[in-house]
Amino acid sequence: MKIAGIYAVILLLMFAGCTESTTVGGEILGQDQAGLLTVDTFTIRTATVTEDELIVHSPTVQFNTYLCGHLDDPVFGNVKADFYSQFRVNTNALPAYPETDSTEFDSLVLILEYNLDGIYGDSLAEQEFEVYEITPLSVDEDSAYVSGNELPTDPMPLMNIRFVPDYEEKIDPSIIASINTSVTPPDTTYATINPFLSIRLPDDLMNRLVQINRDGNDQSNETFVENFGGLAIRPVSGPIGSMLSFNLDAARTGLQLHYHSGDEPGSDRIYEYNITSASVRFSSFDNDQNTDIVAAEADGFEGGKTTTYIQGMTGPSTVVQLPYITDFKDEVIVNNAELTVTIQPTPDEDLYPPVTQIIVLYKTEEGNFVTIEDFLFTFNGVGVDAFGGQPETFMSPTGETLNRYRMNIGGHLQKMINEELPNEIYLRVFQKNERANRVVLYGSEHPQYPVTLVAKFTNLN
């Protein structure tokens, strides 16, 4: 059996023994003949914390989707996301870049396919964006960029657009998906096009890119990026109730140069400038938090007794501290451990649903955040559902229907007990740079729904 398979079996056996959490402050639940203990009396402290900055791009850290918009969150405050991206000459394009004098260029269009899972808030709110050209030679492709970085642009925008996003799939009549020949006449099904934002850029920019291509006889990217820094999209006249998300891995995303050859019928062609792994691309965030969030962070563990907060982008995370966990050192082996946090209802949950996946990290002495192994083993093996961290509905003892997150952290808890890792963990939005979702949680000492940790140990003594 492969090692990964062994881990998967072990994890399934561990998680199969998880039990419902009990009230913090209860007694040790029991001890069987094999020396197994179930404990729920851990001292737990929680607080709301905001990280100073996030890496949003580096040569080794890139993402699939990027946010753009100016969201007015009624609970968390305003956050603005600008989007920046370089483009690359498509040396493998079919059709190839046109070089004949008979070619007539029609338009230059920016296509950004939506990531429907990343759009947050009122998805049909009207948006207003300005498009700027990034200053050539201002981008350092070998550097890392953090969440508050911006790239210099021309002072005047290329254009301003106002639109209501259209999320309907469209038919692509140029691509046949299938033909059903069992009927007469044959039934042809055409491919669909995922929803996207289309922005026709000024002809002056189109003509300049054409000239850059013609001047660079080898169609090299080096010549292209030296003369065209890329594009920046900045939301204006906000904030509004929505944040958009774009999928840069989509085949359609990029710059499309539309052209044809003289009066030749059927000669319409598209040449594409792509956003590739070599392109510097990131979302820059500017967060203006509500006073409740600011106060919660300032109050630390005292403020986190009843309420804590988690948000994507540069929003806050929740720290969970187990101050006396090393008292179990050399006394027990962890069989499994389940951390449970309960979601505190907020207004407009239909527009602002809670975080769909929470991830657990710890902080190194150098200040770097590292994902715990319990999450990584399940994410890369049996599936993240075995770890947990997704919202689930439950019925409280008072008959109230609420939602909660349950997370299996047994492997990490053992390392905390052994003093191999810090006694704090951080609950954060999974894919934090790519998500605007948020959630309000009940804190460690909430009278009805406190944070709980239930662990099953093998007693060594």
N, C-alpha and C positions, 0 to 999 in steps of 0.2 A: 504493500500500500504506500502511496506517495505521502510525503510529510504533510502536505496541505490537507490531504484526506484524513490523516490521523488527527490533525488539529480540529477539523470540522466535526469528527465524531466526538472528540472530547468536549467541544463546546456544546454540542447538542445534548450530551449527557448532563453537562453542568446546568444548562438553562432549563432542562426538563424538570429540575428539582426546585425551581423558583417558586416562592409562595407569595401570597398577598401580603402587603406591608401592614404592620400594626402600628398602634399609636406610639409616638415617641414618648419615652418615659415609662414604658411598660417593663415588666420583669423579663429575665431570660426565659425564653419560651419552653425550653425543655432539653433533656439530655438523654439520648438513647444508649443502648448497650455498647455501641461501637464508639462512644465518646463524641458523638455529634452534638453540637450546640447551635441553636438558632437565637441570634441576638438582635434586638432592635433598640437598645438603650444608648446608642452612640450620642455624644454631644456633637451637635452640628451647628455651624454658623454660616450664614449666607450674607452676601452683599452684592451691590451693583457696581460694576467697574467698567471703565472705558479705556481701551488700549490707545496708546499715543498715536500709533499709525499702523497702517496695513501695507504690505507690499502688494502693489497692483500690477506690476510688470517687472520682469527681469529676463535675461537671456534663458534662464532655466525655469521661471515661474510664469506661466501664461494660463489663460482661462478660455472657456468656450463662449461664454455669453457676457454681455456688458450692459450696464444700466445707463439710462439717460433720462433726465427729467428733473422736475422740482416738486417733490412730494410734501404736501402739508398733512402730516399725520396728526390727528386730533389728540392723541395721547403722548406721542414721543416728540413732536415738534417738526420743524422744517429741515429737509435735507435736499441738497442740490447735487446732481451728478452731471458733469460734463464728459463728453466722449471724444477721445483723440485716436487717430490711426494714421499710420503710413500705408502706402500702397506699393505694389511691386509690378514690374513689367512681367507679363505672362509669356515666357519664352516657349512654352509648350502649347500655346493656344491654337485651337482650330476653330475658325480660320486664323491664319497667322496675321500679324500686323500688316495692313495694306501699304504698299510702297509705290504703287503706280500713280502716275499723274492724273489718271482719269477718275481716281477715287474722290467722291464727295462725302464730306463728313456732315452728319445730320444733327447729332446731339450727344451730350455727355450726361449720363444718368447715374446717380448714386443709389444703389439697391442695398437695403438693410433688412434681412429677413427677421421677423419677430421670433423671440423665444417666448411662447405663450405661457410656459410655466413660470417665467420670471417677472411677468407683468403684475404690478401690485396696486391695489386701490381701485378707483373708479376707472376701469379700462376704457370707457367711452368718453372720458373727459377730453375737451379740446386742448390740443397741444400747440405751443408756439416755439419754434427753434430758429436760431441763427446759425448759419454755416460759415466758418472762417477757414482761410488757408493757413496752415502752419508754416512758420518761417523756415525756408530751406536751410539745411545744415545746422539746425537748432536741436536736433534729436540725436542723443547719444545711444547708439544701439547696443553698447556694451554695459550700460548702467542699469541699475534698478530704479524704479519709480515707486513712490509711496503715495498714500491716499490723498494727500493734500497738494501734490505736485500739479503744476500746469505747464503747458508748452506755449512758447510765444507765438502769436499769430499776427497777421496783418490787422491793423486797427479797424478797418472797415470790413463788415461782413460781406461775403459773396452774395448772400441772399437771406431773406426772411421767409419762413413758411408757417402757415397756420393750418391745422388739419385735425380731423377726428379719425383716429386709427381705424382701419378696415381689417378685420381679422378673418374674413371669409376666404376659404380656399378658392382658387380659380382654375379653370381648365386650360391646359397647354395644348392647343390643337396641332402643334408641330411634333409632338411625341405620342406615339401610339403605345398604350400600356398593354392592351390585349385585343384580340379579335375572336368573337364567338361565331364560328362557321356553322354551328348546328341550327341556326335560324336563317331565314331568307327574308330580306337581304341580310348579309352578315352584320353583326352588331359590333361596332368598334368602340372601345373605351379608351379615352385619352388620359394622359398623365395629369395629375393635379399639381398646382403650384402652391406652396405654403404661403401664408400671408406675409406681406413685406411692405416696407415703406419705400417709396420711390421719389427721389428728388432730382429734378432736371436742373443741372448746374449751368451757369452762364456760358454762352458760346465763346467768350473771351478766354475762359479757362480751357475749354475744349481745344481751341486753336493753339493755345500755348503748349498743352500736352502733346498735341500732334507735332509741333515744331521740336519739342524735346526729343521725341522718338526719332524724328528725321535727322536731328543733329547727332544723336548717338547711333552711329551707323551699325554698331553691333547689338543694338537694342539692349544695352547693358543696364542692370539695375543701378549700378554705381552712378552712371550719368543721370538716370531718372531721379533718384532720391537727392542728388546734389542740387537739382533744379525744381523739385516739387516736394515740399516737406510733408504733405498729407493734408487731412481735413480735421477740423474740430467742430463738434456740434454742441451748442450751448442753449439750454432752455431759457426763455425770457418771459416776462410778464407773468411770472408765477408768484408764489407757489400754487399748485392745484392739487387735486386729490388723486394723482396717478403718477406712477413711475414706469417707464417703458424699458423693455429689455430686448437686445439684439443678439442674434446668433451669428457669430463671425465664422463658424465652421461650415455654415450652409454654403452649398455650391453657388447659389445665386448671389450671395453677398459680395459686393465689390463695386468697382466703377465700370460701367458699360459704355463703350464708345460705339455709337451706331453710325454706319456708313453704307454707301452703295457705290456701284461703279457706273457712272454716267447714267444713260437712259436704259441700260440693260435690264429687262424685266426679271423679277425674282432675284435680284442681286443684293438685297438687303442683308447686311451682315452685322455681327457684334464682336468687337474685340474687348477683352476684359483685363482690367488692372486689378490684381488680387490683393487681399489682405492675407498674408502668409505667416508662418511661424517666425520668419525673420523680421516681420513688421513690428515696430513698437506700437502697442495699442493698449489703452487703459481707460478706465473711468476715474475721474478725480472727484472726490466728495467734499462737500462743505456742509457741516452739520450744525444746526442751531437748535439745541435740545430745549424741550419744555422745562419749566422750573421744577416740576416734580422729579424729573430724571436727574437734574443737576443736584437737587437736594438729597436724593437717594444716594448718589455717589459720595456726596460730602459727608453723609451720616455713617458710611461704612457699614460694619456689622450691626450697629444699633439700628440703622435704617432698614437693614435687610431682615429684621426679625419678622416683619409682616408681609413685605412686598419686595420683589426684585424684578429686574427688567432684562430682556434680551432683544436685540435688533440686529439685522444685517447691516451691510455697508460699514460705516464707522460708528455704528450705534453700540450700546453697552452690551456686556456679557454678565453672567452671574457667576460669582466665585462661591464654591462650597468648601468650607474648611472643617476638618476633623481634628481638633486640637489635641486630643488625647489618644489618637489611634495607635501610637507606638507602645501604649501600655500592654498591647497584645503580643508584642514581640517575643519570639521564642516560646510562646504559649499555644499558638494555634496555627493550623493550615486552613486557608480559605477554600471552601468548596464552591460557593457562589455568593454573590452579593448583588442586591438590587436597590438602586437609588430611585426614589419616586418624588417628583415635583408636580404640584397641581396648578393648573392654569386658572388665573383669576379672570372672570368675564370682563370684557370692556365693551364700550359702545361701538356700534357699526361693525360687528364682527363679520358680517357678510362681505363688506368691502375690504376689511383688514383681517383676514384669517390668520390664525397663529402659525408660528414657524412649523414647517412640515417635517423637518429633520434637525434634531439637536445632536451635536457632536461634543465629545468630552476631551479636554486637553489638560496638560500640566505645563508649568512654566519652569524653565531651566534657570540655573544660577546666572547665565548670560542674558536672561530676559527673553529667550525664544520660546514660542509655544509649540508643543509637540503633541500630536494626537496619541491617545492612550492605545495600547496594543489590543485591548478588548474590542475596540471599534475596528481597528485595522484587520484583525483576524476574521471577523465576521464580514466586513465589507469586501474583502478579497477572497472569502471562502464561501461560507454557507449563506451569506446574504445579510444585509444590514438589519433586517427584521429581527434576527436573533439577538442583536445588540439592543434594539429598542430605540427610543428617542423620537418616535412618531406620536402625535396626539391620539389618544384613545379615550372613548367615552366610558364613564363609570357612574354608578349610583352611590351617592354618599350615604352615610348612616342616617342622615336626616331626610333622605328621599330626594335630595337635589341632584339633578343630572349635571355633571361637570366633565371636564377633560383633564387628562394628566399625561405626563411622560414617565415611562419606566425604562431604566437603563441598567444593563448588566455590566458591572465593573469589578468582578471578582479578581481577575488577574492583576489589575492595577491596585486594588485594595491591599493585596498581599505585599506588593512592593512598598506601599505607604507604611504598612505595619513594620516591615523590615528596615525602614529608614533609608531605603534605596532611592526614594522619590519624595518630593515635598508632600505635606499634609493638606494641600489645597488642590482642587481641580476646578476647571472653568467650563461652564456650559455655554456653548456658542452656536450660532446658526451655522449649519453645514453649508459650505460654499458661500461664506460670508460676503465676499467681494461681489458675488453675483446675485444676491438676494436682498430684497427690501423688506421681507417679512419681519414681524416682531411678535412678541408675546409678553404678557405680564404674568408673573408667578407669585403664588403665596410663599412667604418666607419661612425661615427655619423655626420660628416660634409662633406661627399663626395659631390661634386657639382651636380652629376646626380642621385646617388642612396644612399642617406643617410638613416640611421636607422630611422624608424618612429614608433610612437605610436599614435594610434587613439583610443579615449575613448568616450563612451556615458555615460553621467551623468544624474541623476535626481537632479535638482537644489533645495536645501533646503530653499533658501531665495527668 
